[in-house]
Amino acid sequence: MQIKSICCIGAGYVGGPTMTVIAEQCPEIKVTVVDINQSRIDDWNDDNLNNLPIFEPGLAEIVEKVRGKNLFFSTEVDKAIEEADMIFISVNTPTKTYGKGKGMAADLKYIELCARQIARVAKTEKIVIEKSTLPVRTASAIKDILDNTSNGVQFQILSNPEFLAEGTAIEDLLNPDRVLIGGDMSNSEGKKAIQALVEIYANWVPKEKILTTNVWSSELSKLTANAFLAQRVSSINAMSEICEKTGADVQEVSKAIGMDSRIGSKFLNASVGFGGSCFQKDILNLVYIAKSYGLNEVADYWEQVIIMNDHQKNRFSDNIVRTLYNTVSGKKIAFLGWAFKKNTNDTRESPAIKVADNLLNEQANVVVFDPKVKEKQIYQDLDSLGTRSPEENKEHLTVLNDPYRTMENAHGIAILTEWNEFKDYDWKRIHEKMKKPAFLFDGRGILDRTKMEEMGFAYYKIGSGN
């Protein structure tokens, strides 16, 4: 099955980078990324590569290389669907905010809209691929819609979940630990569709790293991977609180247990909490699936990962209030970082949002600096909580583009994202310009306690007992 044209519906954090890498590695295939958001498509087509809607190290360079050659960004969804041999669905699957499953289940309305649009437009056989993270058995729902609403066109449905990490997405795409492809292995057409996708990835991924499974195993593997990673973060964060009370240092504990080959060192950095678009959403989805099958103990187990993560964020903000003599009312608290992790401008579920919200509830004046997140996004994140009016948020939270101005005359500094540049700041100069005592709350554990205390900071690091 020769694939000459690929369409990806959704130009977000998964669709954009993934299709960019496929276009680079498969120059003979035309790759078109479509989205109904005109502004987002305009940004992808912007001559100024600094204006791409997504920041990922290495992404702009590849976009510049292949855009306009065999990579295209467009709002002409129907045209791209009609031309494509293979269609990736990479749209948002947020947690439901209404009805049954509210707050836990994945909202699949965008997936269904895609399926119905494909069925309406397609005139030739297509391979349709789930790229979004979806609940188990979503593929059967997509196939049911396609089979019952199309004009007799045959579709093969595959699951190809993404395991990239934001901040290292391009490297993860170019050198993945594995590529997982799930499909209908019970008939020859299903096997052909699987092989067609295998051959695309085989242009740059070793065959032994390309795994093929049935669709259900593929869908569940993605949820399970994110659940296990989030579980590790919550586990080390739970230990960080014990470390603070006992005088231990969580970084030393993490290093010691990480050297055990059965455990490994990754995802054992204590922090103010995990964020991003996947971890919380996917675990809540897993909890909902477990509850829907009556597996309440399983649901309770995974829900505790979320509870621990929320506790860590609240504990961090509570400590700021307590340390600043039990009141931050009218005090300036400087935030270094708003993105949920370094090397990305993604703010979804970022711990900074909840910490800021908590401090604003205590009438603090929060001033934010992040090297990649735009002011508009920061206010959108706060406003979406609905805790207070947009006017009140703008009155008490300020966004600056100069880190030193951000921290000048601050009563306290909170490090919320582990950007490398924060380590290189002139911290002696910062200390001199702050209110005294100068409190520094390191929510990512990136600074050296001894050096900070020698400069005069009252320094708090997650997971480190005084």
Secondary structure, 3 states (H helix, E strand, C coil): CCCCEEEEECCCCCHHHHHHHHHHHCCCCEEEEECCCHHHHHHHCCCCHHHCCCCCCCHHHHHHHHECCCEEEECCHHHHHHHCCEEEECCCCCECCCCCCCCCCECCHHHHHHHHHHHHHCCCCEEEEECCCCCCCHHHHHHHHHHHHCCCCCEEEEECCCCCCCCCHHHHHHCCCCEEEEECCCCHHHHHHHHHHHHHHCCCCCHHHEEEEEHHHHHHHHHHHHHHHHHHHHHHHHHHHHHHHHCCEHHHHHHHHHCCCCCCCCCCCCCCCCCCCCHHHHHHHHHHHHHHCCCHHHHHHHHHHHHHHHHHHHHHHHHHHHHCCCCCCCCEEEEECCCCCCCCCCCCCCHHHHHHHHHHHCCCEEEEECCCCCHHHHHHHHHHHCCCCHHHHHHHEEECCCHHHHHCCCCEEEECCCCHHHHHCCHHHHHHHCCCCCEEEECCCCCCHHHHHHHCCEEEECCECC
